[in-house]
């Protein structure tokens, strides 16, 4: 959520925040969350 909010406000892709979210999804063993993080990261990077 933090990465998406930064994207909305600053209109930039904040890779470090997306990487932290992806690590958190992995640590929690939640593949659905990881896939959503990657999808939103792709949208922000586009």
C-alpha positions in Angstrom: 0.0 0.0 0.0 2.9 2.4 0.8 4.4 1.9 -2.6 1.1 2.5 -4.4 0.5 5.6 -2.4 3.9 7.0 -3.2 3.2 6.2 -6.9 0.0 8.2 -6.7 1.5 11.2 -5.0 4.9 11.4 -6.6 4.2 9.6 -9.9 7.4 7.6 -9.6 8.1 3.9 -9.1 9.7 3.3 -5.7 11.5 0.0 -6.3 12.8 -0.3 -2.8 9.3 -0.2 -1.3 8.0 -2.8 -3.8 11.0 -5.0 -3.0 10.3 -4.8 0.7 6.6 -5.7 0.0 7.7 -8.7 -2.1 10.0 -9.9 0.7 7.2 -9.6 3.2 4.9 -11.6 1.0 7.6 -14.3 0.7 8.3 -14.3 4.4 4.6 -14.7 5.2 4.3 -17.6 2.6 1.5 -15.7 0.8 1.9 -16.3 -3.0 -1.3 -14.4 -3.8 0.1 -11.3 -2.1 3.4 -11.7 -3.9 1.6 -11.9 -7.3 -0.4 -8.7 -6.5 2.8 -6.9 -5.5 4.5 -7.9 -8.8 1.4 -6.8 -10.7 1.2 -3.4 -9.1 5.0 -3.0 -9.5 4.7 -3.7 -13.2 1.9 -1.1 -13.5 4.0 1.5 -11.6 7.1 0.8 -13.7 5.2 1.2 -16.9 
